[in-house]
Amino acid sequence: MLTTLLCGAVVFPGLFFSFRKGLRDTFTHWSEADVVCVSERLVSAIHAFLATAAGVTVVASCNDVITDSHWLVNWFVLFGAPYMAFDIFAMYLSHYHTQRVRGHSSSLSGHSLQTVKAFLSKDWMLVLHHLVLLLIFMPITLFFRRGLGDFFIGCLFTTEFSTPFVSVGKILIQLGLDDTRLHRINGVIILWSFFTCRILLFPFMYWMYGRQFGVPLHRVAFHLPLHCNVGNLAILAPQVYWFILLLRKAKRLYLRQSRDGTGRKTD
């Protein structure tokens, strides 16, 4: 257990600092904000790929959604835990350097309690998401499940499937390619993958439970313990919120490009 935890504690910070050095040496015209932001997104994409691969492996191996188990579940929870802790730090660095580039006075004087408060105020939901995974999801998965439900934990791993595309989108913006066909295609993939793997996933899990025990989908919630439904709702709620934000962003992008296209035709 300790070895797996230490492995994650070495791999993810190691990747971040390696990317940071490599990008700084390669793209000498980039600001530190560009370097840190892209490095953070690359590590996030790698973690998401590994989580998705682990999830698919677990789900494919479980015939019984309750009792079947797979060693990857507990292993990846431990391996990925240091990523969640380190990513909070990486997100803070990205926020800090971005504010410095924009000339915000609180960041120009260096790291301080004020810069930390500004970061938490801006990205409080992502920080809360990471802390919940670390302080609630991880202990429940490792110590309180009695070895049951690996199938559902595997399903939750696959929610990370959309993250690499989100990271690619932010990197394209960082590279000034936000007005390209590639960015638009990636945006469509983000919406599809996010809706499929972070929202439709929950009805799928309920349907799989109902299929095994002969319970109609609309009755499954009444056959589960209250804490299971509450836990699923707590995980689903922020996904719905983030999906709405993605839709709003996609709408703004579409309207902006429509105006630009109309302007070019008029010219």
PyRosetta script that sets phi, psi and omega in degrees:
from pyrosetta import init, pose_from_sequence

init()
pose = pose_from_sequence("MLTTLLCGAVVFPGLFFSFRKGLRDTFTHWSEADVVCVSERLVSAIHAFLATAAGVTVVASCNDVITDSHWLVNWFVLFGAPYMAFDIFAMYLSHYHTQRVRGHSSSLSGHSLQTVKAFLSKDWMLVLHHLVLLLIFMPITLFFRRGLGDFFIGCLFTTEFSTPFVSVGKILIQLGLDDTRLHRINGVIILWSFFTCRILLFPFMYWMYGRQFGVPLHRVAFHLPLHCNVGNLAILAPQVYWFILLLRKAKRLYLRQSRDGTGRKTD")
pose.set_psi(1, -48.5)
pose.set_omega(1, -179.7)
pose.set_phi(2, -65.2)
pose.set_psi(2, -36.9)
pose.set_omega(2, 179.7)
pose.set_phi(3, -63.2)
pose.set_psi(3, -43.2)
pose.set_omega(3, 179.2)
pose.set_phi(4, -63.8)
pose.set_psi(4, -42.6)
pose.set_omega(4, 178.7)
pose.set_phi(5, -61.7)
pose.set_psi(5, -44.4)
pose.set_omega(5, 179.5)
pose.set_phi(6, -66.5)
pose.set_psi(6, -34.7)
pose.set_omega(6, 178.1)
pose.set_phi(7, -60.8)
pose.set_psi(7, -47.2)
pose.set_omega(7, 177.5)
pose.set_phi(8, -64.1)
pose.set_psi(8, -35.9)
pose.set_omega(8, -179.5)
pose.set_phi(9, -68.3)
pose.set_psi(9, -21.4)
pose.set_omega(9, 177.3)
pose.set_phi(10, -91.7)
pose.set_psi(10, -43.3)
pose.set_omega(10, -172.3)
pose.set_phi(11, -64.7)
pose.set_psi(11, -52.9)
pose.set_omega(11, -171.6)
pose.set_phi(12, -72.0)
pose.set_psi(12, -46.4)
pose.set_omega(12, 172.4)
pose.set_phi(13, -62.0)
pose.set_psi(13, -36.6)
pose.set_omega(13, 178.5)
pose.set_phi(14, -61.0)
pose.set_psi(14, -42.8)
pose.set_omega(14, 177.2)
pose.set_phi(15, -63.0)
pose.set_psi(15, -43.8)
pose.set_omega(15, -178.2)
pose.set_phi(16, -60.5)
pose.set_psi(16, -51.1)
pose.set_omega(16, -177.1)
pose.set_phi(17, -69.7)
pose.set_psi(17, -29.4)
pose.set_omega(17, 175.7)
pose.set_phi(18, -68.4)
pose.set_psi(18, -46.0)
pose.set_omega(18, 176.7)
pose.set_phi(19, -61.1)
pose.set_psi(19, -42.2)
pose.set_omega(19, -178.1)
pose.set_phi(20, -60.5)
pose.set_psi(20, -45.3)
pose.set_omega(20, 179.0)
pose.set_phi(21, -67.6)
pose.set_psi(21, -43.9)
pose.set_omega(21, -178.7)
pose.set_phi(22, -63.4)
pose.set_psi(22, -42.7)
pose.set_omega(22, 179.9)
pose.set_phi(23, -68.9)
pose.set_psi(23, -38.7)
pose.set_omega(23, 179.5)
pose.set_phi(24, -63.6)
pose.set_psi(24, -37.9)
pose.set_omega(24, -179.3)
pose.set_phi(25, -77.1)
pose.set_psi(25, -30.9)
pose.set_omega(25, -176.4)
pose.set_phi(26, -83.6)
pose.set_psi(26, -47.4)
pose.set_omega(26, -178.1)
pose.set_phi(27, -105.7)
pose.set_psi(27, 78.6)
pose.set_omega(27, -173.6)
pose.set_phi(28, -66.4)
pose.set_psi(28, -19.8)
pose.set_omega(28, -179.3)
pose.set_phi(29, -85.4)
pose.set_psi(29, -8.3)
pose.set_omega(29, 179.7)
pose.set_phi(30, -72.8)
pose.set_psi(30, 147.6)
pose.set_omega(30, 172.0)
pose.set_phi(31, -78.0)
pose.set_psi(31, 166.1)
pose.set_omega(31, 177.4)
pose.set_phi(32, -62.8)
pose.set_psi(32, -31.4)
pose.set_omega(32, 177.6)
pose.set_phi(33, -63.2)
pose.set_psi(33, -42.5)
pose.set_omega(33, 177.7)
pose.set_phi(34, -61.6)
pose.set_psi(34, -46.4)
pose.set_omega(34, -177.0)
pose.set_phi(35, -62.6)
pose.set_psi(35, -48.4)
pose.set_omega(35, -177.2)
pose.set_phi(36, -66.6)
pose.set_psi(36, -42.7)
pose.set_omega(36, -178.6)
pose.set_phi(37, -62.2)
pose.set_psi(37, -48.0)
pose.set_omega(37, -178.8)
pose.set_phi(38, -66.5)
pose.set_psi(38, -39.4)
pose.set_omega(38, 178.7)
pose.set_phi(39, -61.2)
pose.set_psi(39, -44.6)
pose.set_omega(39, 179.9)
pose.set_phi(40, -62.9)
pose.set_psi(40, -40.6)
pose.set_omega(40, -179.1)
pose.set_phi(41, -70.5)
pose.set_psi(41, -35.4)
pose.set_omega(41, 178.1)
pose.set_phi(42, -65.3)
pose.set_psi(42, -43.6)
pose.set_omega(42, 177.9)
pose.set_phi(43, -65.0)
pose.set_psi(43, -39.8)
pose.set_omega(43, 177.7)
pose.set_phi(44, -60.4)
pose.set_psi(44, -42.0)
pose.set_omega(44, 179.2)
pose.set_phi(45, -64.8)
pose.set_psi(45, -40.2)
pose.set_omega(45, 179.2)
pose.set_phi(46, -65.2)
pose.set_psi(46, -45.6)
pose.set_omega(46, 177.7)
pose.set_phi(47, -59.7)
pose.set_psi(47, -42.4)
pose.set_omega(47, -178.9)
pose.set_phi(48, -64.7)
pose.set_psi(48, -40.5)
pose.set_omega(48, 177.8)
pose.set_phi(49, -61.4)
pose.set_psi(49, -44.7)
pose.set_omega(49, 179.7)
pose.set_phi(50, -65.1)
pose.set_psi(50, -41.3)
pose.set_omega(50, 179.1)
pose.set_phi(51, -63.3)
pose.set_psi(51, -43.1)
pose.set_omega(51, 179.8)
pose.set_phi(52, -65.1)
pose.set_psi(52, -43.4)
pose.set_omega(52, 178.6)
pose.set_phi(53, -61.7)
pose.set_psi(53, -42.5)
pose.set_omega(53, 177.9)
pose.set_phi(54, -63.9)
pose.set_psi(54, -43.3)
pose.set_omega(54, -179.5)
pose.set_phi(55, -62.4)
pose.set_psi(55, -45.7)
pose.set_omega(55, 179.3)
pose.set_phi(56, -62.5)
pose.set_psi(56, -40.7)
pose.set_omega(56, 178.7)
pose.set_phi(57, -61.0)
pose.set_psi(57, -45.3)
pose.set_omega(57, -179.3)
pose.set_phi(58, -66.0)
pose.set_psi(58, -48.6)
pose.set_omega(58, -177.8)
pose.set_phi(59, -60.9)
pose.set_psi(59, -42.6)
pose.set_omega(59, -178.4)
pose.set_phi(60, -67.6)
pose.set_psi(60, -23.8)
pose.set_omega(60, -176.0)
pose.set_phi(61, -91.8)
pose.set_psi(61, -11.5)
pose.set_omega(61, -175.2)
pose.set_phi(62, -98.3)
pose.set_psi(62, 111.8)
pose.set_omega(62, 173.7)
pose.set_phi(63, -84.9)
pose.set_psi(63, -38.7)
pose.set_omega(63, 175.6)
pose.set_phi(64, -97.5)
pose.set_psi(64, 119.9)
pose.set_omega(64, -172.7)
pose.set_phi(65, -72.3)
pose.set_psi(65, -12.0)
pose.set_omega(65, -178.7)
pose.set_phi(66, -103.5)
pose.set_psi(66, -51.6)
pose.set_omega(66, -168.6)
pose.set_phi(67, -97.3)
pose.set_psi(67, -23.3)
pose.set_omega(67, -179.8)
pose.set_phi(68, -66.3)
pose.set_psi(68, 142.9)
pose.set_omega(68, -177.9)
pose.set_phi(69, -130.9)
pose.set_psi(69, 161.7)
pose.set_omega(69, 177.8)
pose.set_phi(70, -145.6)
pose.set_psi(70, 136.7)
pose.set_omega(70, -175.9)
pose.set_phi(71, -62.8)
pose.set_psi(71, -24.3)
pose.set_omega(71, -176.9)
pose.set_phi(72, -64.2)
pose.set_psi(72, -26.1)
pose.set_omega(72, -175.3)
pose.set_phi(73, -61.0)
pose.set_psi(73, -61.7)
pose.set_omega(73, -179.0)
pose.set_phi(74, -65.5)
pose.set_psi(74, -35.7)
pose.set_omega(74, -179.9)
pose.set_phi(75, -62.0)
pose.set_psi(75, -46.7)
pose.set_omega(75, -176.2)
pose.set_phi(76, -73.5)
pose.set_psi(76, -32.0)
pose.set_omega(76, 175.5)
pose.set_phi(77, -59.2)
pose.set_psi(77, -44.5)
pose.set_omega(77, 178.4)
pose.set_phi(78, -68.4)
pose.set_psi(78, -43.2)
pose.set_omega(78, -178.6)
pose.set_phi(79, -64.9)
pose.set_psi(79, -37.7)
pose.set_omega(79, -176.4)
pose.set_phi(80, -84.4)
pose.set_psi(80, -14.9)
pose.set_omega(80, -178.2)
pose.set_phi(81, -58.4)
pose.set_psi(81, -45.8)
pose.set_omega(81, 178.0)
pose.set_phi(82, -61.2)
pose.set_psi(82, -30.2)
pose.set_omega(82, 177.2)
pose.set_phi(83, -61.2)
pose.set_psi(83, -45.1)
pose.set_omega(83, -178.4)
pose.set_phi(84, -60.2)
pose.set_psi(84, -42.4)
pose.set_omega(84, 179.0)
pose.set_phi(85, -67.4)
pose.set_psi(85, -45.5)
pose.set_omega(85, -177.3)
pose.set_phi(86, -69.3)
pose.set_psi(86, -33.2)
pose.set_omega(86, -177.5)
pose.set_phi(87, -65.3)
pose.set_psi(87, -30.4)
pose.set_omega(87, 174.8)
pose.set_phi(88, -61.5)
pose.set_psi(88, -44.8)
pose.set_omega(88, 177.4)
pose.set_phi(89, -63.3)
pose.set_psi(89, -43.0)
pose.set_omega(89, -179.5)
pose.set_phi(90, -65.1)
pose.set_psi(90, -39.6)
pose.set_omega(90, 177.6)
pose.set_phi(91, -64.5)
pose.set_psi(91, -38.3)
pose.set_omega(91, 177.3)
pose.set_phi(92, -63.4)
pose.set_psi(92, -44.8)
pose.set_omega(92, 178.4)
pose.set_phi(93, -59.2)
pose.set_psi(93, -42.9)
pose.set_omega(93, 179.1)
pose.set_phi(94, -61.3)
pose.set_psi(94, -45.4)
pose.set_omega(94, 178.3)
pose.set_phi(95, -62.1)
pose.set_psi(95, -46.3)
pose.set_omega(95, -176.8)
pose.set_phi(96, -60.0)
pose.set_psi(96, -49.9)
pose.set_omega(96, -176.9)
pose.set_phi(97, -70.1)
pose.set_psi(97, -32.5)
pose.set_omega(97, 176.4)
pose.set_phi(98, -64.0)
pose.set_psi(98, -42.9)
pose.set_omega(98, 179.2)
pose.set_phi(99, -65.9)
pose.set_psi(99, -34.8)
pose.set_omega(99, 177.4)
pose.set_phi(100, -64.2)
pose.set_psi(100, -42.6)
pose.set_omega(100, 179.2)
pose.set_phi(101, -62.6)
pose.set_psi(101, -36.7)
pose.set_omega(101, -179.8)
pose.set_phi(102, -78.9)
pose.set_psi(102, -6.2)
pose.set_omega(102, 175.4)
pose.set_phi(103, 83.6)
pose.set_psi(103, 20.6)
pose.set_omega(103, 178.3)
pose.set_phi(104, -68.3)
pose.set_psi(104, 129.9)
pose.set_omega(104, -173.2)
pose.set_phi(105, -61.9)
pose.set_psi(105, -34.3)
pose.set_omega(105, -177.0)
pose.set_phi(106, -65.5)
pose.set_psi(106, -29.0)
pose.set_omega(106, -178.5)
pose.set_phi(107, -89.8)
pose.set_psi(107, -23.2)
pose.set_omega(107, -177.4)
pose.set_phi(108, -66.1)
pose.set_psi(108, -27.5)
pose.set_omega(108, -177.7)
pose.set_phi(109, -86.3)
pose.set_psi(109, 1.6)
pose.set_omega(109, 178.7)
pose.set_phi(110, 104.6)
pose.set_psi(110, -179.1)
pose.set_omega(110, 179.6)
pose.set_phi(111, -65.4)
pose.set_psi(111, 138.7)
pose.set_omega(111, 179.5)
pose.set_phi(112, -158.9)
pose.set_psi(112, 173.1)
pose.set_omega(112, 176.5)
pose.set_phi(113, -61.0)
pose.set_psi(113, -31.3)
pose.set_omega(113, 179.6)
pose.set_phi(114, -67.2)
pose.set_psi(114, -39.6)
pose.set_omega(114, 179.3)
pose.set_phi(115, -69.7)
pose.set_psi(115, -34.5)
pose.set_omega(115, 176.3)
pose.set_phi(116, -66.4)
pose.set_psi(116, -43.2)
pose.set_omega(116, 178.7)
pose.set_phi(117, -62.3)
pose.set_psi(117, -40.3)
pose.set_omega(117, 179.0)
pose.set_phi(118, -63.1)
pose.set_psi(118, -41.0)
pose.set_omega(118, 177.7)
pose.set_phi(119, -63.7)
pose.set_psi(119, -47.7)
pose.set_omega(119, -179.3)
pose.set_phi(120, -64.0)
pose.set_psi(120, -35.0)
pose.set_omega(120, 178.5)
pose.set_phi(121, -66.5)
pose.set_psi(121, -36.6)
pose.set_omega(121, -177.4)
pose.set_phi(122, -80.2)
pose.set_psi(122, -43.6)
pose.set_omega(122, -172.8)
pose.set_phi(123, -115.9)
pose.set_psi(123, 35.2)
pose.set_omega(123, -174.2)
pose.set_phi(124, -61.5)
pose.set_psi(124, -34.6)
pose.set_omega(124, -176.8)
pose.set_phi(125, -70.7)
pose.set_psi(125, -40.1)
pose.set_omega(125, 177.3)
pose.set_phi(126, -66.0)
pose.set_psi(126, -40.1)
pose.set_omega(126, 177.5)
pose.set_phi(127, -63.3)
pose.set_psi(127, -44.5)
pose.set_omega(127, 178.3)
pose.set_phi(128, -61.5)
pose.set_psi(128, -41.2)
pose.set_omega(128, 177.7)
pose.set_phi(129, -57.7)
pose.set_psi(129, -46.9)
pose.set_omega(129, -179.9)
pose.set_phi(130, -65.0)
pose.set_psi(130, -41.7)
pose.set_omega(130, -178.7)
pose.set_phi(131, -67.4)
pose.set_psi(131, -37.8)
pose.set_omega(131, 177.4)
pose.set_phi(132, -63.3)
pose.set_psi(132, -42.9)
pose.set_omega(132, 177.7)
pose.set_phi(133, -61.5)
pose.set_psi(133, -39.6)
pose.set_omega(133, -178.3)
pose.set_phi(134, -74.1)
pose.set_psi(134, -45.0)
pose.set_omega(134, -169.0)
pose.set_phi(135, -95.4)
pose.set_psi(135, -17.8)
pose.set_omega(135, -178.8)
pose.set_phi(136, -119.4)
pose.set_psi(136, -56.0)
pose.set_omega(136, -176.3)
pose.set_phi(137, -62.3)
pose.set_psi(137, -45.3)
pose.set_omega(137, -177.4)
pose.set_phi(138, -63.6)
pose.set_psi(138, -49.4)
pose.set_omega(138, 178.6)
pose.set_phi(139, -62.1)
pose.set_psi(139, -38.9)
pose.set_omega(139, 178.3)
pose.set_phi(140, -62.4)
pose.set_psi(140, -46.0)
pose.set_omega(140, -178.7)
pose.set_phi(141, -62.7)
pose.set_psi(141, -41.1)
pose.set_omega(141, -173.5)
pose.set_phi(142, -83.4)
pose.set_psi(142, -33.4)
pose.set_omega(142, -166.9)
pose.set_phi(143, -123.5)
pose.set_psi(143, -18.2)
pose.set_omega(143, -170.3)
pose.set_phi(144, -117.8)
pose.set_psi(144, 2.4)
pose.set_omega(144, -177.3)
pose.set_phi(145, -91.0)
pose.set_psi(145, -12.5)
pose.set_omega(145, -175.8)
pose.set_phi(146, 57.7)
pose.set_psi(146, 33.3)
pose.set_omega(146, 177.5)
pose.set_phi(147, 74.8)
pose.set_psi(147, 11.9)
pose.set_omega(147, -177.5)
pose.set_phi(148, -100.4)
pose.set_psi(148, 153.0)
pose.set_omega(148, 170.3)
pose.set_phi(149, 79.8)
pose.set_psi(149, 25.8)
pose.set_omega(149, 178.2)
pose.set_phi(150, -59.4)
pose.set_psi(150, -32.8)
pose.set_omega(150, 178.8)
pose.set_phi(151, -56.8)
pose.set_psi(151, -45.6)
pose.set_omega(151, -176.7)
pose.set_phi(152, -72.1)
pose.set_psi(152, -35.0)
pose.set_omega(152, 175.0)
pose.set_phi(153, -64.2)
pose.set_psi(153, -40.4)
pose.set_omega(153, 176.0)
pose.set_phi(154, -60.0)
pose.set_psi(154, -41.1)
pose.set_omega(154, 176.4)
pose.set_phi(155, -59.5)
pose.set_psi(155, -42.8)
pose.set_omega(155, -179.3)
pose.set_phi(156, -66.3)
pose.set_psi(156, -31.8)
pose.set_omega(156, 174.7)
pose.set_phi(157, -59.2)
pose.set_psi(157, -37.2)
pose.set_omega(157, -174.8)
pose.set_phi(158, -72.6)
pose.set_psi(158, -7.8)
pose.set_omega(158, 175.2)
pose.set_phi(159, -62.2)
pose.set_psi(159, -18.8)
pose.set_omega(159, -179.6)
pose.set_phi(160, -76.9)
pose.set_psi(160, -2.5)
pose.set_omega(160, -176.5)
pose.set_phi(161, -57.6)
pose.set_psi(161, -33.6)
pose.set_omega(161, -177.1)
pose.set_phi(162, -79.6)
pose.set_psi(162, -19.1)
pose.set_omega(162, -172.7)
pose.set_phi(163, -60.4)
pose.set_psi(163, -43.6)
pose.set_omega(163, 178.6)
pose.set_phi(164, -57.8)
pose.set_psi(164, -35.6)
pose.set_omega(164, 179.9)
pose.set_phi(165, -71.4)
pose.set_psi(165, -36.1)
pose.set_omega(165, 174.0)
pose.set_phi(166, -62.2)
pose.set_psi(166, -42.3)
pose.set_omega(166, 178.7)
pose.set_phi(167, -63.9)
pose.set_psi(167, -42.9)
pose.set_omega(167, 178.0)
pose.set_phi(168, -60.6)
pose.set_psi(168, -41.1)
pose.set_omega(168, 178.7)
pose.set_phi(169, -59.7)
pose.set_psi(169, -44.0)
pose.set_omega(169, -179.7)
pose.set_phi(170, -69.4)
pose.set_psi(170, -34.9)
pose.set_omega(170, 178.0)
pose.set_phi(171, -68.2)
pose.set_psi(171, -39.3)
pose.set_omega(171, 177.9)
pose.set_phi(172, -62.7)
pose.set_psi(172, -39.5)
pose.set_omega(172, 176.5)
pose.set_phi(173, -63.7)
pose.set_psi(173, -41.7)
pose.set_omega(173, 179.7)
pose.set_phi(174, -61.8)
pose.set_psi(174, -32.5)
pose.set_omega(174, -179.0)
pose.set_phi(175, -87.2)
pose.set_psi(175, 1.4)
pose.set_omega(175, -179.5)
pose.set_phi(176, 77.2)
pose.set_psi(176, 23.3)
pose.set_omega(176, -177.8)
pose.set_phi(177, -108.6)
pose.set_psi(177, 28.9)
pose.set_omega(177, -176.6)
pose.set_phi(178, -77.9)
pose.set_psi(178, -8.0)
pose.set_omega(178, 179.0)
pose.set_phi(179, -112.0)
pose.set_psi(179, 35.2)
pose.set_omega(179, -177.4)
pose.set_phi(180, -115.1)
pose.set_psi(180, 163.8)
pose.set_omega(180, 177.7)
pose.set_phi(181, -63.8)
pose.set_psi(181, -36.5)
pose.set_omega(181, 179.3)
pose.set_phi(182, -58.9)
pose.set_psi(182, -42.5)
pose.set_omega(182, 179.3)
pose.set_phi(183, -65.7)
pose.set_psi(183, -38.9)
pose.set_omega(183, 179.6)
pose.set_phi(184, -66.8)
pose.set_psi(184, -43.6)
pose.set_omega(184, 178.3)
pose.set_phi(185, -62.8)
pose.set_psi(185, -42.8)
pose.set_omega(185, 178.4)
pose.set_phi(186, -61.8)
pose.set_psi(186, -36.2)
pose.set_omega(186, 178.0)
pose.set_phi(187, -62.7)
pose.set_psi(187, -41.0)
pose.set_omega(187, 177.6)
pose.set_phi(188, -64.1)
pose.set_psi(188, -41.8)
pose.set_omega(188, 178.7)
pose.set_phi(189, -63.6)
pose.set_psi(189, -38.5)
pose.set_omega(189, 177.6)
pose.set_phi(190, -59.2)
pose.set_psi(190, -49.5)
pose.set_omega(190, -178.2)
pose.set_phi(191, -61.6)
pose.set_psi(191, -44.6)
pose.set_omega(191, -179.0)
pose.set_phi(192, -64.8)
pose.set_psi(192, -48.7)
pose.set_omega(192, -176.2)
pose.set_phi(193, -68.8)
pose.set_psi(193, -37.6)
pose.set_omega(193, 179.6)
pose.set_phi(194, -65.5)
pose.set_psi(194, -46.4)
pose.set_omega(194, -179.1)
pose.set_phi(195, -65.0)
pose.set_psi(195, -40.2)
pose.set_omega(195, -177.2)
pose.set_phi(196, -70.7)
pose.set_psi(196, -49.3)
pose.set_omega(196, -170.4)
pose.set_phi(197, -94.2)
pose.set_psi(197, -10.5)
pose.set_omega(197, 179.5)
pose.set_phi(198, -116.2)
pose.set_psi(198, -15.1)
pose.set_omega(198, -179.8)
pose.set_phi(199, -120.9)
pose.set_psi(199, -56.4)
pose.set_omega(199, 178.4)
pose.set_phi(200, -64.3)
pose.set_psi(200, -19.3)
pose.set_omega(200, 178.8)
pose.set_phi(201, -56.6)
pose.set_psi(201, -36.0)
pose.set_omega(201, -174.9)
pose.set_phi(202, -71.2)
pose.set_psi(202, -46.8)
pose.set_omega(202, 171.4)
pose.set_phi(203, -58.8)
pose.set_psi(203, -34.4)
pose.set_omega(203, 177.6)
pose.set_phi(204, -62.0)
pose.set_psi(204, -44.8)
pose.set_omega(204, 179.8)
pose.set_phi(205, -63.0)
pose.set_psi(205, -41.2)
pose.set_omega(205, 178.3)
pose.set_phi(206, -65.9)
pose.set_psi(206, -38.3)
pose.set_omega(206, 179.3)
pose.set_phi(207, -65.7)
pose.set_psi(207, -41.3)
pose.set_omega(207, 178.7)
pose.set_phi(208, -63.6)
pose.set_psi(208, -40.3)
pose.set_omega(208, 176.4)
pose.set_phi(209, -63.2)
pose.set_psi(209, -46.4)
pose.set_omega(209, -179.4)
pose.set_phi(210, -64.0)
pose.set_psi(210, -37.3)
pose.set_omega(210, 179.7)
pose.set_phi(211, -63.7)
pose.set_psi(211, -39.7)
pose.set_omega(211, -178.7)
pose.set_phi(212, -70.2)
pose.set_psi(212, -36.4)
pose.set_omega(212, -174.7)
pose.set_phi(213, -105.9)
pose.set_psi(213, 9.6)
pose.set_omega(213, 176.1)
pose.set_phi(214, 67.7)
pose.set_psi(214, 36.8)
pose.set_omega(214, -178.7)
pose.set_phi(215, -113.9)
pose.set_psi(215, 129.2)
pose.set_omega(215, 177.0)
pose.set_phi(216, -59.3)
pose.set_psi(216, 148.9)
pose.set_omega(216, -175.9)
pose.set_phi(217, -53.7)
pose.set_psi(217, -42.7)
pose.set_omega(217, -175.6)
pose.set_phi(218, -72.5)
pose.set_psi(218, -8.9)
pose.set_omega(218, 179.2)
pose.set_phi(219, -106.0)
pose.set_psi(219, -6.3)
pose.set_omega(219, -173.9)
pose.set_phi(220, -60.6)
pose.set_psi(220, -42.6)
pose.set_omega(220, -177.4)
pose.set_phi(221, -56.8)
pose.set_psi(221, -32.1)
pose.set_omega(221, -178.6)
pose.set_phi(222, -78.3)
pose.set_psi(222, -13.0)
pose.set_omega(222, 178.8)
pose.set_phi(223, -95.8)
pose.set_psi(223, -7.4)
pose.set_omega(223, -178.6)
pose.set_phi(224, -99.7)
pose.set_psi(224, 151.6)
pose.set_omega(224, 174.5)
pose.set_phi(225, -60.0)
pose.set_psi(225, 150.5)
pose.set_omega(225, -177.6)
pose.set_phi(226, -56.9)
pose.set_psi(226, -40.3)
pose.set_omega(226, -176.5)
pose.set_phi(227, -66.1)
pose.set_psi(227, -26.8)
pose.set_omega(227, 176.4)
pose.set_phi(228, -68.0)
pose.set_psi(228, -45.3)
pose.set_omega(228, 179.2)
pose.set_phi(229, -65.9)
pose.set_psi(229, -41.2)
pose.set_omega(229, 179.0)
pose.set_phi(230, -64.5)
pose.set_psi(230, -42.4)
pose.set_omega(230, 178.3)
pose.set_phi(231, -61.8)
pose.set_psi(231, -44.6)
pose.set_omega(231, 178.7)
pose.set_phi(232, -63.5)
pose.set_psi(232, -40.6)
pose.set_omega(232, 178.9)
pose.set_phi(233, -64.5)
pose.set_psi(233, -38.6)
pose.set_omega(233, 179.4)
pose.set_phi(234, -65.8)
pose.set_psi(234, -33.6)
pose.set_omega(234, 178.3)
pose.set_phi(235, -77.6)
pose.set_psi(235, -38.4)
pose.set_omega(235, -176.0)
pose.set_phi(236, -70.8)
pose.set_psi(236, -38.1)
pose.set_omega(236, -173.7)
pose.set_phi(237, -54.5)
pose.set_psi(237, -51.2)
pose.set_omega(237, 179.2)
pose.set_phi(238, -66.1)
pose.set_psi(238, -27.7)
pose.set_omega(238, 177.9)
pose.set_phi(239, -64.8)
pose.set_psi(239, -41.9)
pose.set_omega(239, 177.4)
pose.set_phi(240, -63.1)
pose.set_psi(240, -43.0)
pose.set_omega(240, 179.2)
pose.set_phi(241, -60.5)
pose.set_psi(241, -47.7)
pose.set_omega(241, -179.4)
pose.set_phi(242, -66.1)
pose.set_psi(242, -34.2)
pose.set_omega(242, 178.7)
pose.set_phi(243, -66.8)
pose.set_psi(243, -38.1)
pose.set_omega(243, 176.3)
pose.set_phi(244, -62.5)
pose.set_psi(244, -41.9)
pose.set_omega(244, 177.1)
pose.set_phi(245, -61.6)
pose.set_psi(245, -40.3)
pose.set_omega(245, 178.2)
pose.set_phi(246, -63.5)
pose.set_psi(246, -41.0)
pose.set_omega(246, 178.1)
pose.set_phi(247, -63.0)
pose.set_psi(247, -42.2)
pose.set_omega(247, 178.9)
pose.set_phi(248, -64.0)
pose.set_psi(248, -41.0)
pose.set_omega(248, 178.7)
pose.set_phi(249, -64.8)
pose.set_psi(249, -41.8)
pose.set_omega(249, 178.6)
pose.set_phi(250, -63.4)
pose.set_psi(250, -38.3)
pose.set_omega(250, 179.1)
pose.set_phi(251, -65.4)
pose.set_psi(251, -44.2)
pose.set_omega(251, 179.1)
pose.set_phi(252, -61.8)
pose.set_psi(252, -41.5)
pose.set_omega(252, 179.9)
pose.set_phi(253, -63.9)
pose.set_psi(253, -42.4)
pose.set_omega(253, 179.8)
pose.set_phi(254, -63.9)
pose.set_psi(254, -44.2)
pose.set_omega(254, -179.3)
pose.set_phi(255, -66.2)
pose.set_psi(255, -38.6)
pose.set_omega(255, 179.2)
pose.set_phi(256, -64.4)
pose.set_psi(256, -43.8)
pose.set_omega(256, -179.8)
pose.set_phi(257, -68.5)
pose.set_psi(257, -32.5)
pose.set_omega(257, 176.7)
pose.set_phi(258, -65.7)
pose.set_psi(258, -41.8)
pose.set_omega(258, 178.3)
pose.set_phi(259, -65.6)
pose.set_psi(259, -42.1)
pose.set_omega(259, 179.1)
pose.set_phi(260, -63.1)
pose.set_psi(260, -40.6)
pose.set_omega(260, 179.5)
pose.set_phi(261, -65.3)
pose.set_psi(261, -39.8)
pose.set_omega(261, 178.7)
pose.set_phi(262, -66.5)
pose.set_psi(262, -39.2)
pose.set_omega(262, 179.1)
pose.set_phi(263, -63.5)
pose.set_psi(263, -41.1)
pose.set_omega(263, 179.7)
pose.set_phi(264, -65.7)
pose.set_psi(264, -38.2)
pose.set_omega(264, 178.8)
pose.set_phi(265, -65.9)
pose.set_psi(265, -38.8)
pose.set_omega(265, 179.5)
pose.set_phi(266, -64.9)
pose.set_psi(266, -41.3)
pose.set_omega(266, 177.2)
pose.set_phi(267, -62.6)
pose.dump_pdb("model.pdb")
